Amino acid sequence: MAADETGQTTIRPSVGVRTHKAPVAASARTVNTPASGRAVSATAHVPVRSVEAPDIGETVIVTGTRETGKKARDSVAPIDIISSKQLASTGQPNLLQALSQLLPSLTIPTGGFDTGALTRSFSLRGLSPNETLVLVDGKRRHTTANLYADGGPQQGSTPVDVSLIPLAAIDHVEVLRDGASAQYGSDAVAGVVNIILKKQDHGFNAQSITGINAAKDGFQQGVNLDGGAKLGNRGYVHVSGDFFHQDHTYRSAPDGRTGTKINKLLGQPEETRESVAIKAGYQITDDIEAYALATYAHRHAESYQNYRLPGSVTAYPGYAAIYPDGYSPLETLDENDWEVTAGVKGIFRGWNWDLSSVYGRDYDAIGLKDSSNYALYTATGRTPTTFQVQSFNNSQWSNTFDLSRAIHVSGWPHSINVAGGATYRYESYSVGTGSPDSTYGSGSDALTGMNAGNAGNSNRDVVGGYVDVATHLLKNWQFDLAGRFEHYTDVGDTETGKVSTRYDAFRWLAFRATISNGFHAPTLAQEHYSSLTVSPTAARGLIAANSPGALANGASQLKPERSTNATGGIIIEPVKKLHITVDVYQINLRDQILPGGNIYGTTAASALAMNGFSLPAGSESWSSSSLSANWFANVASTRTQGLDLTATYPTQLGNVGVINWDVAINLNRTRLSHEANNNLTGAPLLSAQSVAYITTAYPRSKMIWGGRFTSGKWTVGVHEIRYGQTTSQLTYYGGAGNTSSLSSTNFLQFRNTPKFVTNLDITYRVNRNWSFTLGANNIFDARPSRVPDGNRYLGVPQYYMSTSQLDMNGGFYYLRANLTL
């Protein structure tokens, strides 16, 4: 379907990318262009075209609006459009890392521990990954089953793993930087990321990226392929696929027990990933189109755990023979992720309608390599070294029916776009037990097998409906109103609303504003997940909020998070071709869900025992703060305030070429406005360390600026990224080799100072089919600030992983080759 000049939707036999171009552009927003390589936002009705910068303001958008044929130039909210060419220009192997190079409001974690290192997440505007909704072609995408259980700002998140969507399949990405729960439902508190896939019925594209880190490790190889074909003369099919492999990186400091770098804990996992997407459409009649989409991805990944000394196996001759030099357990992930969409859409008596069904599933099998179970060896004499520890399954079945139409009312001079719809969604989450070898006695070392008492199946139903009305109050004054009701069988009802407006004072000046409320329903994983992670001299348990151990210590049923969002912006062209947007925002988030109610020592041991977890021999001699447990709770309310600024300006250098300059800035601050207390003791649910995860683990600012010079067959891009400061509360360690946690209440305030990263890429187009790019991300090998020696467990983690600032891997240098037919 496409929009004709009157704004009405029509069905056309030829299906392709829906863009509209005019001889003279009048953009409603500054946007990413292939020449600039940077994502920017909405501008007023002003000319922006240059030799190398097509008018993407004329692109039809589908995010943040229910109007058919709405153009980016007319958006009432800040929307970034990022093309596939810009994603490729970053040199990154997946969508997540590419977006982090382009959008200042988007950040990703510095790294991760344990199974959390095997699934990467992202956040918008300094909020949890759970607060951003991800759509694929406008349909809600299912989330990962792998919950991030370790401490940090992403703790408790089960995000959509966008790296499992083939990069080759993506046409462009629309990022709505505004609350949109009234339009899309749960999770759209910070914004919406809508991934639009290719649907061309012709052509073939191939891309290869080969790279390595400045430290000469972390070798990467990626191959992306896609192509389209016609289905008769009324349809299309587009097939895309990615293959990607990365090696481990090693960033650990010397282990305090050995004085060597034998401990490989700190570093990126090894990963191999294959993914494919098939998208098809067929116009049954001139007014009805059937469409379908299927994606599948498989990933195997391995993450190192802390090194075990040879002395730890001396009392177990079988293991001593296998591991004479000690051992480093590896947590492994075998993941299968798939989603299928089928739908029919069309026009009936002037109404645009869309009926669709989407089923998605993510299955994660968590294992251990190079590990042990001392209790099993003592009892049976067997010495297994590989264990199946846990399994998680998350599925989602969504069914939606949408209607929209532009109507005219007698006496009202402007058309009124009316939209509405209904949705039914079934969600399920399963926790599988570990193998008998992994659960026997105190369980497998490093990650204890899931016991039967903490395994199980859970599900819920969600039904809802929405209404959306958009019109003009005056010729230059837009007004949008949306409302939604949803019912969850486990957490009850939610009602949300949104009011947006935009006033174009002049062709070079416009204003926009939005106020809305939103919500994030607790995920089934947050309600039911449990695990026990064991280090050489410490253990940490995360137990379900409704489990016996948590209830005995004051836990209560989780409530939905609720938000109030307010934004305001200005869109201006102060001089010809200089396009500037400035948006300020405030997000009040109540009842935020994070692990709370930290308990330690014998209290934690008792709670874990109630849930069927056993601790390893010798744990009774650990310090009280070395043994901890907690559970998910509605721990706090926060206020997030910030500013987004974008600017673009083209410089034409006669016949030599053109430079497209761009600047994008995000300033962001989150403060605690209310802290919940434990029901039994009255003590705060959050420690000072947990408060820092919420308020200061995200950078206070992120700035991206630079330019892209194009001349003939050459293109050179240079961009600088400045990451603002993060502040953390670090645990103190002592004893021989920093083996003992000294306190659970006193922490060191640690400032990870601002960092600068320089990116460079040089592209040569051999002919219309072939191009080659030599590039460097973080060309000068910047790293995070080093953690003081006394705040590193075992002396190993020299960079603090529980922030979302600069990546720990340093410089990455790559060669990219592109073939287009």
N, C-alpha and C positions, 0 to 999 in steps of 0.2 A: 504494500500500500504506500501511497505517496500523497502529499498535499498539493492541490492545484492552486492557482493564483487566488482563488477566493477563500482559501484556507480549509476547504472541504477535502475529505479523504477520498481517494479513488484507488481502484485496483488496476494495476498495469501489468501486462505480460512480462516486460523486462524488469527483472529484479536486480538491484544493485545498491551501492551505498547512497543514502539519501542526503545529498548536499545540493545547495542552491547557490549560484554565483551570479553576481551582477557586474556589469562593466565598471560601475563605480561603487565601491563598498561603502556601506553605512553601518558600521559595527555597533552592536549593543554591548560588546564586552571585548576586552583584550583577551587573546587566547594564545595557546600554543600554536606555532606554525612550524612547518618543516625547516624554515630558515632560522628561526630563533632558537628552537630546541628547548623552550622553557614554557611551563604552564602558567598562564595568567588568567585574569578574570574579566567580568563584563564591563564594557564601556558604552558611551552614549552613541547617538546616531551621527557618526563622523566617518569620513573616509580614512581607510587604513591601508589600502593596497600599496604594495611596492612590487618591484620586479620579481622578488623571490618569496613574497608573502601573500598567498591567496587569502581571500576574505572568509575566514572560518567563522566570523560573526554571522554569516549567512547560513551556517549549518543548522539543520533542523535538530532540535534536542528533544529527548523523551524523558528526561529526569527533572523532577521538581515541578512538573506541569502535567495536567490532563488534557491540555489543548492540543489538537492535531495540527501539525505544521508549524508549531511555535519555533521561532528562530532564536539562536543564542543571543542575538543583539537585543531581544525584547525580554530577557529573563528578569524576573523580579527578585531573584536571589543569586548570590555568587556561584557560578558554575565554571569549573575548569574543564577544558576539552584537551585531551592529550592524544595525539595521533600515533599510529603504529610506527611511523618514521621517527618520531621523537623518542619513543620507547627504545627503538633499536639504537639510536644515537648515544644512549647512555652506556652501552657496552655491558649492560647487566644481563644475567642469565635468566631472570624471571621477572614477572610483573611487579612483585613487591619491591624488589631492590631498585628497579627502574623508576617507579613512582617516587621513591625516597630521594632520588637525584633531581626530581623535577618539581616537587610540591613542598613548599616550606611548612605547610600546616600538617604534613604527614611525617611521622618519625617511626623508626623501627628499633627494637631492642639492641643494645650493644652486643649481646650474645645470649647465652642460656645454658643452664645446667641440666643434667639428667635427661629424661625424655622431653623436657621442655625445649631442649636444644634442637630437637628433631622436627619441630613445627614452628615456623616463624610467623609472627603477627605484626600488625601495624596499628597505629593510633592516629586519630585526627584531633587536633586542638588540645592535646595533652590529656585526653581521657582514655580510659581502658579500651582495649581492642573490642570488647563486647558492646561498646557504645556506637559503633559504626555498622551500618547495614550494607551488605554487598548484594548487588543484583547482577544477573547475567541476562542481557537483552530484556531488562525490565522485570525479570522474575526473581524472586527471593532464592538465593543460593543456600544450600545446606552447609552446616559448619563441620569442623573437624571433630573427631571423637577424642582427640588427644588433648586433655586439659593441661594447662600449664600450672603445675603444683608448687613450684619453688617460689621463694620470695622475689619481689620485684613489682614494678608497676603493671606488668601484664599478668600477675598472679590471678588464677581463677578464670582466665579467658579460654574460650573455645572458639577461636575466630574462624572465619572462612579462610581456608588456605589458598590464596589466589595463585600461588606458584604452581598449583596442580592444573590450572587452566593453560593450555598451550599458548605460549607467547605468539606463535605463528598464526593463531586463530583470531587475534584481536585486531579489530579495525580501529577502534578508538575507545577511550575511557572518558566518561562524564563523571565529575566529582562535584557533588552538591555540598557546599560548606555551610550547612544550615540544618537545624533540627527539622525532621520531617516525619515524625511518628504518626501525625494525623493523616499523612498521605500513604505511608507504607507500613505502619505498624511498629512492633517492638524493634529495638536496637538502633533506630535512626535518631539518636540523641545528639551526637556530634556531627553527623552528616551521612551521606549516601555515596557509595562508589558503584557506578553502573557500568559494567563491562559490555561493550557492544562488539559482537563478533562479525567477522567478514561474511558476506553473502554474494560476492561476485560469482558470476556464472562462467568465468573464463580465466585464463592466465595461470601462471605457475611461479612461485617464489621459493627460493632456498637461501638460507643464511647459516654460516658457520662462524662461531666465536671460539677462539682459543686464547687462554690467558693464564697468568701465574702471578703470585704475589711478590712484592718486593723482597720478602724474606726467602724467596725461592721454594715456597711450598704452596699448598692449596691449588695445585694445577686444576684448571677447569676446561671442559670441552662441551660445547653445545651445538646441536644441529637442529634447525627449524625448517619445516617444509609445509607449504600449503598450495592448494590449487582448486579451481572451480570448473564446473561443467554444467551444461544445460540439461534439464529434464524435459525432453520434448521441446515445444516452443512456448511453454507456459510455466516453467519452473527452473530450479537451480539446485545444485548440491555443491557444498564447499567442504573440503576435507583438509584438516590441519594436524600436524604432529610435531612434537618436540622430543629430543633426547638430550639428557644432560647428565654430566658426571663431574663431581668435585672431590678432591682429596682432602684429607685432614690438614688443618694448620695447627701449629704448635706455638703457644704464646705463654706457657707457664714459666714462672720464675723457679729457681732451684728449690727443691723440696728441703724443708728445714731439717728433716730427719737424716737425709743422705748427703746434702750439699750438692746434689746433681739435678739435672733436668729430666730425670727418669719419670717424673710424674707428668702425665700428658693431659691433665684435666682441662686446662684452659685452651680453647681452640675451636674452630668450626668442625662439625661432624663430617665424616665421609658420606657422600650421598650419590645415589644413582636413581634417576627419575625418567620414566617414559610416560608420555601423555598424548592423547589424540582427541580430536573434536570433529564431529560430522554435523553440519547444519544444512537443512534443506527446506525448500518452500515450493508450493505448487498452487497455481491459481485455478481452482476448480471451475469457477465462473468469473465473469468480469467483476463480481461483487464479493466473492468469497475466496479466501486463500487458506490453505492448510500449511502448517509449518511444523518442524520437528528439529530437535537438537539432542545430541548424545555426546557426553564427554566421559573419558575414562583415563585414570592415571594410576600408575604403580610406582611406589618409592621404597627403596631399601636404604636405610641410613644407620650409622653407628656413631655413638658418642662415648668418649672416654670418661671413666670414673677415677677417683683418687687411687693412687698406687698403694698396694699392700706390701709391707716389708717381708723379706724372707722369714723373719722371726715369727710372723703370724701363722705360719704353717708348720713350724718345727714339731709341734705336738701331733701332727697329722701326717704320718709318713707317706701316705698315698699322694696327698697334695704336695708335700715337700719334694717328691720325686718329679712331679709335673712342673712345679714352679720353684726351681732351686734358687732363682734370683728374684723371687717375689712375683707379683702379677698386677696388672691393671685391667679391671673388669670393663667390658664394653656393653653399654645398653644399646639394643638394636630395635629398629622399627621396620616392620614389613607392612606396608599400607596399600590398600586397594580402595580407590575412590571413584564413584561413578554417579552420573545424573542423567536422566532422560526427561525431555520435555516434548509434549505433543499438544497442539492447539489448532483452533480454527478461528479466523477473524474475518470481518467484512463490514458491509454497510447494509442496513435494512431501513428503508423509509427515512433516510437521513441520519440514522443513528449508527455510530461506529461501535461495533461490539467485538469482544475478544473472550473466547472461552478456552482455558488452558488447564493442563494438569502436569505437575512436575514432581518426580520422585528422585531423591538423592540419598546416597548412603556412603559413609566413610567407615572403614573397618581397619583397626590398628591392632596388630599383634606385637606385643612388647616382649623382647627376649633379653637374655644375658649371654655373653661369650666370655671365656677366660675368667670364670668365676668359680665359686665353691659353695658347699654346704657342709660345714664342719659337723653339725649334729647328725646329718645323714651318714657321713663317713664313720663317725664314732659308733653308730647303731648298726650299720650294715656292712661297713668296709668298702662300700662303693664310692667312687670319686668322679661323679659327673662334673663337667666343666661348662656345659651349655644347658640353659634352662629356658623354658617357656614360662614367663612370669605373669603376664596380664594380657587381657584383650579387651578392647572397647569397640562398641558399635554405635554409631549415631545415624539415624535415618529421619527423613522428613518427606512428607507427601503433602503437596500444596495444590489446591484446586481454586481457581479464581474465575469470576465472570465480571467483566468491565463493560460499561456503557458510557458513551460521551456524545454530545451533540452541541453545536452552536445554534442557538435559537434567537429569534427576534420577537420582542414584545412591543406591542403598540404603545406609542408614547415614549419609548426609550430608544435613543438614537444609536446605541451601540449594541453589538451582538453580545449575548450572554452564553458562555460555554458552561454547560451543565454536565457533570460526570458523577458516576456512582458505581458501586460494585459490591460484591459479596465474596467472602473467602472462607474456605474450610482447610485447616492444616492439622495433620496428625504427626506428632513427634514421638520418637522412641529413643531410648538410651539403654545400652546393656553393658554390664561389667562381667567379664568372664574370669573364672578361677585360673590360677597358675597350675602348672603340672605338679603332680605329687612331690617330685624332687625339689621343687621351688618353695613348697609350703611346709615341708617336714621340719619339725623342731623350730628353730629360730629363723628358718628360711634361707634362701639363696643370698649370698653376700652381695652387697651394694644395693640391690632392690629386692625386697622380700616378695615372694609370690602372693598373689591375691587369694585370701582364704574364702571359703564358702560363705561365711557369715557376712562378708562385705560385697559379695557378688550378687547379681540379680538383674531384673528387667524393670524398667519404668517407662511410662508413656503418658501422654496427655493429648487432649483435643483442644483446638483453638478455632472459634468461629467469630466472624466479624463482618462489618460492613462500613462503607465510607460514603461521604457525599462531598463533592468539590464544585465550587461555583467561581467563575472568573469572568470579569467584565472590565469596562472602562467607566469610571465615574465622570470623567471629562475626556476629551480627545487625547490628552497627554498624561492621563492619570489612570494607571491600572490598579485593580483591586482583586485579590484572590482570597477565598475563604474555603477552609477544609475542616471536616470533622470526621472522627472515626470512633466506633465502639467495637471492643473485642472482649470475648469471654474465654478464660482459660479454666480448664477443669481442675487445676491444682492451685491456682493463686487468685481466681476470681475475675472480676470485671475491670476494664480500663476504659476511660473516655479521654480522647485527646482532640485538640483543636489548633488551628493555625490561621492567622490573618497576615497577609502580605500585601505590600503596596509599592508602587513605583511611580515617580513623577518626573517627566522629562521637561525640565524648565526651558531648556534651549537645545539645539542640536548638539551642543558641546558640553552640556551639563545635565545630569540626572541624579535623582535621589531615590533610595529604596530602603525599606524597613520591613521587619517581620517580628511578630511575637507569637510564640507557640508553647505548648507543653508536650512532653514526651514521656516515654517509659522504656525500661528494659526489664522484661520478665526474667526471673532467675532461670538459668538453663537447667535442664535435667541433670547435667554433669555437676553443676554447682550444688544441686540438692542431694546427689547420691554418690559422688566420687569419694574413694578412700585410697590411701597408699602409705607405705612406710619405706623411707629411704635411709639406708645405713651407710655411714662413713667409717673409717678405721677407729675413731674414738668418739663418735657422735651418731645420733639418730634423730630423724624428724618425721612426725606423722601428721597426715592431713586426713581427718575423719569426717564422715558425713554428718550434716547438721542434725539429722533425725536418728543418729545411731545411739546406742546405749551410753557409750563413753562421752559423747558430746552432751546429750540430755542431762547426764549426771552432773555436768559442770556448767549448766545454765544456758545451753543452746535453745533456740526457738525456731519455728518455721520461717523460712525466707519469705520476704515480701518483695514485690516488684520495686525497682528503682524508679523514681519519678523526677522529671526535670521541668524547668521553666526556662525557655530560651528567648533572648531578645537580641536582634541584630539591627544595625543601621549602616548605610553606606552611601558614598558619593562616587559618581562616575564623571570624569572630566577630561577634556582635551584643552589644556591651557594654551598650548601653541600647536600649530598644525603638525599632525602625525605623532604627537606625544600623548599617549593614552594612559591614564592613571585611574586606578580604582582604589578606594580605601573603605574597608568594612570593619566596624567594631562589633564585638559580641560579648554577651554575658550568659553563662549557663549555670543555673542553680540546680544541683543534683542532690536529691534527697534519698536516704536509705541506701547508700552505695554498698554493693556487695563485694566483700573481700574477706580473706581469712582473718578471724579475730579470736578473742578469748584465749590468748596464748597461755598454755600451762606448761610447767616444767618439772623435772625431777620425778619424784615418786608419784605425784599427781598425774603427770603425763603417762608414766608407766602403767598406772592403774586404769586410765582411760583406754589406752591401747589394748590392755589385756581384756577389758570388757568387750572390745570389738574383735577379739580373736587373734591379735598380733602378738608374737613372742619376740623378745629382745635377745641379742646374741650373748653368749657367755662373756662375763667380764664387764657388762654394761653397768652392773651395780657399783662399780668403782668410778664411773664417769662423774664429772662435776654436774651439779643440778642443771645448769644452763646448757649442757651439752645434749640433754635429752628433752625434746619439746614436742608438743602436739597442738593443733588448733583446728578450727572448722570454719566454714563459710557462714557469715552473718551479715546483717544490715548494720554496718559498723559506723557510718558517718554520713554527714552532709557536707557538700563542698560548693564553693563558688569559683567558677573559672571565667576569667576576663581576658580579652585579647584583641589584637588588631591584625588584619591582613592588608597588605599593600602590594599592588602590582603596577608595573609601568613598562611600556615598550616604546621604542623609537627606532625607525629605520634611517640609515644614512646611505644615500645613493652616491657612489664614487664614480660618477660619469659612466663611461663604458667599461671601467675596470671591474665593477661588481657592486655589491651591496653588503652592508653590515647591519644586522638586526640586533639592537641592544635590548636587554631585558633585565628587570629587577623584580624580585619577589621576596617579601618579608612577612614573617609571622612572629608576633610578640605574644607571649602567653604566660599567664600566672594563675595558679590554683591555690586557694586557701581553704583551710578547714573552718567550717561555720558551726558544726555540731558534731560531738563525738558520743556514740552510744556506750552504755555501761553494761557490764555483766549482770544478768538477772539475779544471780545468787550472791555475788560478793560486792556489787556496786562499783567495782574497779573498771576503768576504761577497757574496752575491747581491743584497742590498738596500743601497741608500744610506740615509742618515739621513732623507731626504725620503720614501722609500718606507716606512720603518718608521713614520713619522708617519701615513701613509695608513691603516695597519693599526690603530694603537693610539690615536690622538688626533684623527682627523678626524671621528669621530662625537661628538655632545655627551655630556658626562659625566652629564648629567641632562636630563630633559624632564618638565615638570609642567603639568598642565591642571586648572584648577579654576574653578568658577562655579556658575550656577544657571539654571533656566528657570521663569519665572512664567507661569501660565495663569489667566486670568479671563475667563469668558464667551467672546467671540469673539476675544479678544486673547491673544497669546503673545509674551513678551519673553525672549530668551536673552542672557546675558552670560557670556563665558568668557575667562579669561586663560591664555595659554600662555607658559611660561618655558623657553627653550632654554639649556642649559648651555654651558659654554666648550668650544671646540675649539682645538687647538694644531697648527700646521703648521710645516714647514721650507721657507722660501721661497728661491728662487734670487736671487742678486744680478745686476743688470744694469748696464752702463756704456756708454760711448761716446756719440756724438751721438744723442740721442733714445732712449737705453736700447736700442740695437740689438744689443748683444753680451752674451752670457752670460759672466760672469766666472769661475765656478767650478762644478765638478760634485761637489765634496766639501764645500765650506763653505757653510752655509745660515744664514738668519736665523730664529730661533725666533719665531713670530708667534702671539699669542693673540687669538682672536676671542672677545671677552668675552661673558658671558651677555646674552641679549636677551629683552625682554618684548613680547608681542603681545596686543592686545585685540580680541576678536571680538564683534560685536553684531548681532542680528537681531530684527526686529519683524514679527510676522505678524498680519494681520487676516482672519478667515474671514467673507466676505460672506454665504455661505449654505452649504448642505451640498455644493455643487458647486465654488464658487469661493473661492480664497484668494490673498492677495498678501503678499509679504514684501519689506521693505526691509532690506538688510543691509550690513555692512562687515567684511571680514577684514583684520586689522592696521589698525585704524581710525586709529592715530596714525602710520602710515607708517614703522615701524621698518625699519632696513636693517642688513646685516652691518657689521662693523668695517672701516674703510678700510685697505688695504694701503699700507705706506710707499712713497714715490715711487721709491726705488732698487730696489724688488723687483717692478716692473711692466714686463713686456716692452713696449717702445714707449711706456710710460707709461699704457697704456690700461686694463688690468684692475684697477680700483680696489677691487673685491671679489674675494676668493679663491674660485674656483669649486669647488675640489677638497675640499670639506667637505660635511657633511650637517647643516647647522644652519639658519639663517634664510634664506628665499628672498630673492633680491636685488631682486625687483620692487617691494617695498614694499606700500602699502595698495591694497586692491581693494574697490570699492563696486558693489553690484549690486541689481537689481530682479528678483524672481522671481514668476511667476504660475502658479498650479496650477488645473487643471480636472479634476474627477473625476465620472464618470457611472456 
